[in-house]
Amino acid sequence: MQGYADLQPPPHPIQHIAAIAPPALISALTKEASKRGVTLEDANVFLPPTRQYNEAEIRQAMAARGIDGVLVVNVTGDTGVQQQYAGTIADTSYSGTSSGSAMVMGNMIYGNGMSSGTATTTTTPVYRYRRAVAFQARLSDPQTSRKFWVSSGQTKSGGLLFMGDATSASDAASAIFNDLQTKGLIGVSGA
């Protein structure tokens, strides 16, 4: 992820964020914010998307809740889970009887034998999975709409296991809050 903080930071570290993001991401953002001592609320809870709000209504609702930062996250691309064939595992079991004889003459061994039974082979195809999700995020002042921080990033994952939405959301939320914290934009005042 690549994030850029404004050269003029907020007057104090952001402590209470209203988030506007896809529903699958809100839970992950809330958990990441909490780890850093920051409160995060889903803006759709106190400004439900049931109607249009004017700027004064939005600013008033934010001020009434003590919101000092608005985080907007947009998913800009998702490859979905892509599957790639990685080979086949074969497992063979044999059950049966065998008999035979051998005779040594000088430095040569002569033998004959017979075997009867059943061999069973099971094959299992193996697949690798990968997924990439691109996103853009910004943190701004709820009263002036001035941007404190903008970023774009991508989460990538792969392997033998399925990577679902929760993994992508957790990775994106972690990247966002790591960058915000590194740049000193969030936290508890005086910390």
N, C-alpha and C positions, 0 to 999 in steps of 0.2 A: 504494500500500500504506500502511496505517496500523498502526504498531507502538507498543507502550507498554512501557517498561522499568519494573521495580519501583523504588520510591524507595530501597530498600536494595540496591545492586548487589552482585554477587558479590565476594568478597575480592580477587580478581585477575581480569584479563581471561581469558575462556575460551580455551583453547589446543587442546583435544582433544575433539572432539564425536562422539558416537554419534548417528546419524540413523535415524529411523524414518519412512519416506516411500515413496510409490509407486516401483517399480523405475525407471521412466522419469525420475524426478527425482533419484535417488541420484547418478548420474554428473555431472549439472549442479551439484549441491550440492558434490560433491567438488572439482570444478574451481574453483568460486567460493571455497571455503574455502582451497584451496591458494594462490590469488592473494593472499590476505590473511595468509599465514603460519600458517594454522590447519589442523590435521589433522582430517579427517572420515572416519569409518568407518561402514559399513552395519551397524547393530546386528543384522540378521538373519544376518550372517556368524558372529558369536561367540555369539549367542543365537538359533539357528535356530528358525523357527516350527513346529517339529515336535512340540512339547509345551508344556504350561503350566509357567512358572517361578514360584517364590515370590519374594517381595521380597528375601529374604536372598540367593538365588542371583543375582538380577539385580544387586543392589548389589555383590556379590563380583566378578562378571564385569566390571562397570564399573571397579571399583577396581583389579583386576588389570591392566587395559589402560591405566590412567592417564586415564580419561575424566573430564573435569570439567564437561561439559555434555551434555544430551540435547536434541536438536532433533527435534520431531515435526511433520510437515507432512501435512495432510489436504487433498485436493482436494474442495471442497464443491459445485462446479458446473462444468459444461463444456457450452457451447452446441454444441460440435462445429463443424466447418467449415460455414459458411453461404455459399451462392452467390447472387449477385444479378446479373441481366442488366444490362449496361452499354451495350449497343449492338451494331452490326454494322459490320464493316469490309468494304467492297466493293472489289475490284480487277478492272478491266476491261482486256483487251488486244484490239487490233484488227489484223487482217491482211487486206489487200485492195488494190485499185487504184481509182483515181478519175481521171476526165478531165472536161474542161469548157472552155467558152470564155466570154469576156466582151467586151462592146462598150461603149464610152463614147460617149454622145451628149449634149453639153452638160454639165450637172452631174448626169446620171443614168448609172448603170451597169446594163446589161442582161446577163444571163448565163444559161447553162444548163449542166447537168453531169450526170454519172452516176458512181455509185460501186457497187462490188460487193466483198464480202468477208465475213469472219466476225468476229464479236465474241464474246469469251468472258468471262463475269463469274464470279468466285469470291467467295462471301461467307463470312465467318467471324464467328460470334457471339463477343462479348467478355464475360467475367464478372469480377466482383470478388468477392473472398473475405474473410470476416472470421470471427474466432473469439475467444471470451472464456473464460477459465478462472479460476474463483474458488478461493481456497485460504485455509486458516487454519494458522498456525504458532505454536509455543511453544518456548522454550528454558528448561530447568529444571535444577536440581541433581540429579545422579544418586544422591546419598546421602540427600537429604531430600525430594525431589520438589518443592521450593519453586520457583515460577515466577519466572524472572529477566526474562522478556519474553514478550509475547503479541502476535499481529498477525493481521490479515486483509487480503487483497489480491486483486487481479484483474489478469491479464495480458490485453491486448487487442492484436489485430493485424489487419491487413487489407491489401488491395491486389489486384494481378492474379495474384500467385503463391500457391500453396498454402502454408498455415502448418501444419506438422506438430507432433507432440508434442515434438520436440527444441527447437523454437523456444519453445514455451510453458514448458518446463522450464527452459531457460536464462534466460528473462525472470523467472520466479518466483524462481529461485535467486539471481540478481543482485539483485533487489529485497530479498530476505530478508537477504543478507549486507551489502548497502549500509546497511540500517537497523541491523543489529547493530553494524556498525563505527561508524556515526555516533553511536550511543548509548554507545560505549565498552565494549561487552560482550565483544568478541572481540579477539584480538591476542596478541602476544608480550609477556610481562611486561617492564616497564621500557622498552617501545617508545614 
